[in-house]
Amino acid sequence: MRKSIIILVLLVLVFGFSCKDNTNTTTETVIEEVETIKIKGTEVTYATDSTNLKGYIAYNESITTKRPAVLIVHEWWGHNDYVRERADMLAELGYTAMAIDMYGDGKQASHPEDAGKFAQSVFMNLPEAKARFNAAVDLLKQHDMVDGDKMAAIGYCFGGSVVLTMANSGADLDGVAAFHSGVALPVMPNDQLKARVLVCNGGADPFVNPESVTTFKKAMDSIGAQYEYISYPDVLHSFTSKAADANAEKFNMPFAYDADADAKSWESLKQMLREVF
């Protein structure tokens, strides 16, 4: 069983997947200096022509002006509490953040085999994947607390591959960040890429093929892209997820949380967002 699951994960990563991310550090705002942090989180529904989707939007009510927005794409497990926690963390920094749904109806997986199938189904239908992503972009741009000219996207695992693929497909984003993300993508970097790119991966992640990293960097260099690829030595897959150790034990998978890499990658994200906005 373990061997079959690992093979499935590797197949999924060929289409461009990975895992999750982040830690909480110094709270700061990007629009106004405020002493009070009052996070408002709201569940939202939206849709493409064929799929109903569920999302979650968070922002700091103490900031009264419109602010930059950040889309967050979930891991291969689906839209769950983890991705909503990341939305709240970004709201604490002063952004309006939306945790989006790439599977439809908020569908979640409880086993790696199902997660792999869900993730692969998205990348096997790239036009629908783009439609789901763009539906979230359109909804977020219309929010009262969003400056629609300033938008970024981040993702964990599968979600990291989603945001990289969308950026390579010409999405109008100021920046994208991917954590625990495969970089053998269905759409590789090309002259449609507008966003600044940050990729944070574990150096010991068995699901990130070294050759794919070399190929990704060469493609980015060939178009003069502005990017940073960070590899944390001896760090495994899912290093930003506090659930990684439990999932590793439950499913006999090579996952592990790493607090240091988690914190460093969050700081790198904060820095990139400050600079692109």
C-alpha positions, -999 to 999 in steps of 0.1 A, spaced: 0 0 0 27 25 10 45 18 -23 14 24 -44 6 56 -25 42 70 -31 39 61 -68 6 80 -70 21 110 -52 50 110 -77 26 109 -106 7 138 -92 39 158 -88 47 152 -124 17 174 -132 29 199 -106 19 194 -71 31 194 -34 21 203 2 15 231 26 30 260 46 37 286 72 41 301 107 30 331 125 56 358 132 55 396 138 21 411 130 21 441 108 -3 459 85 4 472 50 -22 500 46 -27 517 80 -10 516 113 -36 502 137 -34 490 172 -64 467 171 -66 435 151 -102 424 145 -103 396 119 -136 392 101 -139 358 83 -167 351 59 -177 320 40 -185 327 4 -199 307 -26 -191 313 -62 -190 292 -94 -178 285 -129 -202 274 -156 -199 238 -144 -187 238 -108 -200 253 -75 -172 265 -53 -168 274 -16 -143 300 -3 -134 319 28 -125 356 29 -107 372 59 -96 408 66 -88 431 95 -119 453 102 -97 478 120 -83 489 87 -107 511 69 -91 515 35 -89 491 6 -58 469 7 -39 444 -15 -54 409 -18 -39 375 -16 -55 343 -29 -45 311 -11 -48 277 -28 -52 246 -6 -30 215 -4 -41 183 -21 -63 176 9 -88 202 -2 -102 234 13 -99 228 50 -92 246 83 -55 249 75 -59 271 45 -84 293 64 -58 297 92 -34 310 66 -60 334 53 -65 347 89 -27 351 92 -25 372 61 -54 393 73 -35 400 105 -7 414 82 -32 438 67 -42 420 35 -76 408 24 -71 371 19 -93 345 3 -89 307 7 -102 293 -25 -116 260 -36 -102 241 -66 -121 209 -62 -157 221 -60 -183 222 -32 -155 224 -7 -146 187 -13 -119 173 10 -98 141 9 -91 120 40 -65 96 24 -35 103 1 -49 81 -26 -81 102 -28 -61 134 -25 -39 124 -54 -69 116 -76 -86 149 -68 -54 169 -75 -47 151 -107 -82 156 -120 -77 194 -117 -46 194 -139 -60 169 -164 -86 196 -172 -66 228 -173 -93 250 -189 -116 242 -159 -87 248 -135 -82 282 -149 -119 289 -148 -120 280 -111 -90 301 -103 -103 331 -123 -137 329 -106 -120 334 -73 -99 363 -86 -130 380 -100 -149 376 -67 -120 389 -46 -115 419 -68 -151 429 -62 -147 429 -24 -152 463 -7 -119 459 11 -97 451 -19 -76 472 -41 -82 452 -73 -49 464 -89 -28 447 -62 -32 410 -60 -9 380 -53 -15 342 -49 1 316 -27 -3 279 -24 8 248 -5 16 215 -20 -9 210 -49 -19 247 -44 17 258 -50 17 241 -83 -17 257 -91 -5 293 -85 27 287 -104 8 273 -133 -17 301 -133 11 327 -133 28 309 -162 -5 310 -180 -5 348 -178 -26 355 -147 -25 392 -138 -7 388 -104 19 409 -88 35 379 -70 31 342 -64 46 320 -37 46 282 -36 55 260 -6 63 223 -8 55 225 -45 64 204 -75 79 225 -103 74 201 -132 43 220 -142 17 215 -169 26 251 -181 62 259 -176 76 295 -173 73 315 -205 69 351 -217 33 352 -203 47 352 -168 41 386 -152 44 379 -115 74 378 -92 79 342 -80 89 327 -47 93 289 -42 102 274 -8 109 237 -8 126 212 15 160 201 3 153 165 14 118 164 -1 116 131 -21 87 144 -41 107 173 -56 129 159 -83 163 177 -85 162 176 -123 128 193 -123 143 221 -102 172 226 -126 147 226 -155 125 251 -137 153 275 -129 166 273 -165 132 282 -178 129 311 -154 164 324 -163 157 321 -200 129 347 -197 146 369 -172 120 362 -146 123 378 -111 122 348 -87 138 332 -57 140 295 -52 148 285 -16 158 250 -6 160 242 31 187 215 38 175 182 53 139 194 54 112 170 42 78 174 24 50 193 42 75 212 64 51 241 71 22 219 82 19 210 119 -2 181 108 26 166 88 41 144 115 7 129 123 0 123 86 34 107 82 27 83 109 -8 76 98 -1 70 62 36 59 64 47 88 42 79 109 42 64 141 57 77 162 86 69 195 101 100 218 105 94 249 127 125 267 116 118 263 78 82 271 84 91 304 101 118 313 75 95 306 46 68 328 61 93 356 66 103 353 29 66 355 19 61 386 40 92 402 24 80 394 -11 45 408 -5 59 440 9 81 445 -21 55 436 -48 28 458 -33 
